[in-house]
Amino acid sequence: MGDAEGFRECRLYPETDLRTQVTFMSDHLSGLPPLLIHFVITVALSFLIGLEYHSYRRSGHRDLGFGTTRTFTLLGVFGFVLYALAPRGHYLLLGLLVVGVLLVMFYRRRLREQEASLLGLLLALLVFLVGPITQVLPLWFLAVYVVILILMLGEQSGIRRLSEAFRSEEALTFSKFLVMAGLVLPLLPDRQIAPMVTVTYEQVWMAVVVVSGISYLSYLAQTYFFPNRGPLLTGVLGGLYSSTAATVVLARRVREAGGALVSPALILATAMMYLRLWLLILLLGHRGMALALALPFGVFLLASLALAWFLYRRCARDSEPVGPQRVRHPLELSTAILFALLFVVFAGLTQYIVARFGDQGLGLLAFLTGLSDIDPFILSLLAGHFALDHDVLVSAVLIASGSNDLLKALYAWGLARDPAVRNAVLWLLLLFAFSIAWALS
């Protein structure tokens, strides 16, 4: 019973610090003293960081002038012992001051020789803190801490390429996202906006943050990780942002330069729409609706992926490489505000239509909104408090997604006017018909 209770307690409190976790392991597994286990972990991690630093110095970089594997291992041991002697941190602060002064003196000497670099010195201070972190903070933090240090050394070429490709406006864009998610969202009240708008301020902005976050991640993937993407990757990543926008881009590409892979790319963009909508519904807390849509959306998604794979295998030999293309940034404050306004408008319009015309009116509204941006309508439909049956809401989502497939079929054929998109257009029309049939069944 004692062992079982100890195991159960460990599972119930995952946030316990490393000292508690190591104590449990030492008491129930090996019988080793916790301090010894902490010490071994500190030595091993400090030695590992030292090895990576030594590898970094050997990989063609100029002489940084400081530290070897033994130096970093001893620094880790030094920090561990100082904290173990005085857990309140007095010795640790004194040792940190002494090490800092020595590093500053070393840096000034190297500066006179015009060979100064702060990398080794900063890394030495961070390794000095491995020991105290091992004894005080949770295991997950120690793991993340060491992994970041190793990645900063081992991925220098990738970091350099990212720095060279980093655009000047990206920091400002990321700041905008932090403002939207971390500043504006906590300040908004969880209060209904108006009598005819049954969603709250917090629900509206939460939807904006989630949609913007998915769009932003898709944009970063297209811009920095897959700059020389082909049509298929454009369909996948563009569909995670907006399948309608991706359809327009791909259809225009056919008209301007041709491309055998555009048809499967168009199908992939629509497949990603179903995945994006399902994830949005799930992330915003509507698990019942996500469960009800899992079957139809899953069927449409898997069938689209299978058809895209078949067309890719048939057309890959005729494809031509596509060069890099500038991606329009999706995360603009004006776009976020427009989305929020559309969310509120559709929430009020849906409330009016449901109260005035009932289920039939909601179906017609779902079809009409599918011919534009369907995300605000679907999210406002789910966030509102309507006296509607669960199946009616599922049908409205299916109708809206189906009519959006019809819109994309018209866009693809009208903009491309090329036999290369015929298969995609036919499939989009079939998805439209299947969605309506499923919704009315």
Secondary structure, DSSP 8 states (H G I E B T S, - for coil): -HHHHHHHHHHH-TT--HHHHHHHHIIIII---HHHHHHHHHHHHHHHHHHHHHHHHHTT--------HHHHHHHHHHHHHHHHH-TTSHHHHHHHHHHHHHHHHHHHHHHHTT---SHHHHHHHHHHTHHHHHHHS-HHHHHHHHHHHHHHHHTHHHHHHHHHH--TTHHHHHHHHHIIIIIIHHHS-S-EEETTEEEEHHHHHHHHHHHHHHHHHHHHIIIII-TT--HHHHHHHHHHH-HHHHHHHHHHHHHHH--TTHHHHHHHHHHHHHHHHHHHHHHTT-HHHHHHHHHHHHHHHHHHHHHHHHHHHHHGGG--------------HHHHHHHHHHHHHHHHHHHHHHHHHHHHHHHHHHHHHTTS-HHHHHHHHHHS-----HHHHHHHHHHHHHHHHHHHHHHHHHHH-SGGGHHHHHHHHHHHHHHHHHHH-
